[in-house]
Amino acid sequence: MNTIGGRKLFEEIDRPTGMKIISKNSESVEIEADWTGELKGFNGFPDGKKVGSGQSVQGKNGVTISHWQGIFTTTGGDELSFKGRDMSKNNKFVVLRTYFTNSDTLKWMNGLICILEGEFRPDSNEFRSVGYEWLK
């Protein structure tokens, strides 16, 4: 069930490819991570693969706040940049993401705001989410 309000745009599976601790103190841990992902598009959103990296800060309360960026390459060969921020706790997360491209075909995605909701599955080491168009 769509709890966000917009139309479903994609389902996504991401897998971490690297991680390192940048800093650690009594209040928080800051982590830098890399990952790859696959998207299955709906409602005109393209299928494709993506790579990204970013930083996360996890507080001692278990809440993690992250910011990410990367490149999404569609199965048709178009490239889009994306940026996002997320908040997670107890393996559940919500992401705010937007896209940028020079592709004439996908120019409708420039500035598209998506909300993703998902969960981390420790047994498979995957982040699974569903992306929706944010309704203004």
Secondary structure, DSSP 8 states (H G I E B T S, - for coil): --SSSS-EEEEEEEEEEEEEEEEE-SSEEEEEEEEEEEEEE-TT---EEEEEEEEEEEETTS-EEEEEEEEEEETTS-EEEEEEEEEEETTEEEEEEEEE---STTGGGBT-EEEEEEEEETTTTEEEEEEEE---
